[in-house]
Amino acid sequence: MIESSPVSVETPVPTADTLVMGVGNYLMGDEGIGVHIAHAMEKMPLPHYLTALDGGTGGFFLMNYFDEYPTVIFVDATMDGKPAGTVTLTEPRFASDFPSALSVHDVGLKDMIETLYFLGNVPKLYLITISIKEMVPMYIGLSNEVEQSIPEVIDTILKLAEKIHH
């Protein structure tokens, strides 16, 4: 007689339904804060419903992610005249609600969002911006004010994602 061990049925791991996409140019100082945030979050233990991604300076190549995630939280720098390091959460409704162009990636991001609206494939979008004073070409560091905003940005993301999920 052959004994068989009980079959273990594993509970499927829930897939993340919220994507944090940090965008920006990592080689332009504070303009890359979104990418810095994504990198920091990729190293953290995140809730099962949350995934972080470095969206870099990409535009249309990121569109595939919008099919996979019903909710996307963008993290980006903005030169809005507010003190450097100011964190702002908005719920953009149109591509024009995204920050004014800082570099080429913003044009791509706005174009991508407009295309999503055109195709009718728009996830729930949130935008967290971090105010910056200037871009510094060929510099991967961050100013003190912007770097000090990182814990606040991550806390804002985690609280927003938890609210969305529950």
C-alpha positions as CSV (number, residue, x, y, z in Angstrom):
1,M,0.0,0.0,0.0
2,I,1.3,3.4,-1.0
3,E,0.7,6.1,1.5
4,S,0.1,9.6,0.2
5,S,0.7,12.7,2.1
6,P,-2.2,15.2,2.3
7,V,-2.2,17.5,-0.6
8,S,-1.5,21.0,0.5
9,V,-3.5,23.7,-1.2
10,E,-1.8,27.0,-1.0
11,T,-3.8,30.1,-0.9
12,P,-3.0,32.1,-4.0
13,V,-1.0,35.2,-3.2
14,P,-3.2,38.2,-3.9
15,T,-1.9,40.3,-6.8
16,A,-1.2,44.0,-6.3
17,D,-4.0,46.2,-7.5
18,T,-2.2,49.5,-6.9
19,L,1.0,50.6,-8.7
20,V,3.2,53.4,-7.4
21,M,5.1,54.7,-10.5
22,G,8.0,57.0,-9.8
23,V,8.8,59.1,-12.8
24,G,11.6,61.6,-13.5
25,N,15.2,61.8,-14.8
26,Y,17.5,60.3,-12.2
27,L,20.4,62.2,-13.8
28,M,18.9,65.7,-13.2
29,G,19.1,66.1,-9.4
30,D,15.8,66.8,-7.7
31,E,13.9,66.2,-11.0
32,G,14.5,62.5,-10.3
33,I,12.8,62.4,-6.9
34,G,10.0,60.1,-8.2
35,V,12.6,57.5,-9.2
36,H,14.3,57.8,-5.9
37,I,11.0,57.2,-4.1
38,A,10.3,54.1,-6.3
39,H,13.8,52.7,-5.6
40,A,13.3,53.2,-1.8
41,M,9.9,51.5,-1.9
42,E,11.2,48.6,-4.0
43,K,13.5,47.8,-1.0
44,M,10.7,47.9,1.5
45,P,8.3,45.2,2.6
46,L,5.1,46.5,1.0
47,P,1.5,45.4,1.5
48,H,0.3,42.7,-0.9
49,Y,-1.9,45.2,-2.7
50,L,1.0,47.6,-3.6
51,T,3.8,47.5,-6.1
52,A,6.4,50.1,-6.8
53,L,8.0,50.7,-10.2
54,D,10.7,53.0,-11.5
55,G,9.0,54.6,-14.5
56,G,12.1,56.6,-15.3
57,T,11.7,59.0,-18.2
58,G,9.5,56.6,-20.2
59,G,6.2,57.5,-21.7
60,F,4.4,55.1,-24.0
61,F,6.3,52.0,-23.0
62,L,4.7,52.3,-19.6
63,M,1.2,51.9,-21.0
64,N,1.2,48.1,-20.6
65,Y,1.1,48.7,-16.8
66,F,-2.3,50.4,-17.0
67,D,-3.9,47.2,-18.2
68,E,-2.6,45.3,-15.1
69,Y,-3.4,47.8,-12.3
70,P,-6.8,49.4,-11.7
71,T,-5.1,52.2,-9.6
72,V,-1.9,54.0,-10.3
73,I,-0.2,56.5,-8.0
74,F,2.3,58.7,-9.9
75,V,5.2,60.3,-8.0
76,D,6.9,63.2,-9.8
77,A,8.8,66.5,-9.3
78,T,7.2,69.8,-10.0
79,M,8.4,73.4,-10.2
80,D,5.3,75.0,-8.8
81,G,6.8,77.8,-6.8
82,K,6.1,76.1,-3.5
83,P,9.0,75.6,-1.1
84,A,11.3,72.7,-2.1
85,G,10.2,69.5,-0.6
86,T,6.5,70.4,-0.4
87,V,4.4,67.2,-0.9
88,T,1.1,67.6,-2.7
89,L,-1.5,64.8,-3.4
90,T,-4.0,65.4,-6.2
91,E,-6.5,63.3,-8.1
92,P,-5.9,64.5,-11.7
93,R,-8.8,64.2,-14.1
94,F,-7.1,65.3,-17.3
95,A,-3.6,65.1,-18.7
96,S,-3.4,68.9,-18.2
97,D,-3.7,68.3,-14.4
98,F,-0.2,66.8,-14.5
99,P,2.8,69.1,-13.6
100,S,4.1,71.6,-16.1
101,A,6.9,70.1,-18.2
102,L,10.3,70.0,-16.4
103,S,11.9,67.8,-19.0
104,V,11.1,65.6,-21.9
105,H,9.6,62.9,-19.7
106,D,6.7,65.1,-18.7
107,V,5.6,65.5,-22.3
108,G,5.7,61.7,-22.7
109,L,3.7,61.3,-19.4
110,K,1.0,63.7,-20.5
111,D,0.8,62.2,-24.0
112,M,0.5,58.7,-22.4
113,I,-2.3,59.9,-20.1
114,E,-4.1,61.6,-23.1
115,T,-3.9,58.3,-25.0
116,L,-5.3,56.4,-22.1
117,Y,-8.3,58.8,-22.1
118,F,-8.7,58.4,-25.8
119,L,-8.6,54.6,-25.6
120,G,-11.0,54.6,-22.7
121,N,-8.6,52.5,-20.6
122,V,-8.0,54.9,-17.7
123,P,-7.1,53.4,-14.3
124,K,-7.9,55.4,-11.2
125,L,-5.1,58.0,-11.1
126,Y,-3.5,59.8,-8.2
127,L,-0.5,62.2,-8.4
128,I,1.9,63.0,-5.6
129,T,4.2,65.8,-6.5
130,I,7.3,67.0,-4.7
131,S,8.2,70.7,-5.3
132,I,11.7,71.4,-6.4
133,K,13.6,74.6,-7.0
134,E,15.9,73.6,-9.9
135,M,17.3,70.7,-12.0
136,V,21.0,70.0,-11.8
137,P,22.2,68.2,-15.0
138,M,24.3,65.1,-14.5
139,Y,23.8,65.0,-10.8
140,I,22.1,61.9,-9.2
141,G,21.9,63.4,-5.7
142,L,19.0,65.3,-4.1
143,S,18.9,68.6,-2.3
144,N,18.4,68.4,1.5
145,E,14.9,69.8,1.3
146,V,13.8,67.3,-1.3
147,E,15.6,64.3,0.3
148,Q,13.9,65.1,3.6
149,S,10.5,64.8,2.0
150,I,11.0,61.1,1.2
151,P,9.5,59.7,4.4
152,E,6.5,62.0,4.1
153,V,6.0,60.9,0.5
154,I,6.2,57.2,1.3
155,D,3.9,57.7,4.3
156,T,1.4,59.5,2.0
157,I,1.6,56.7,-0.5
158,L,1.1,53.9,2.1
159,K,-1.9,55.7,3.7
160,L,-3.5,56.4,0.3
161,A,-3.0,52.8,-0.8
162,E,-4.5,51.4,2.4
163,K,-7.5,53.8,2.0
164,I,-7.9,52.7,-1.6
165,H,-7.6,49.0,-0.8
166,H,-10.1,49.0,2.2
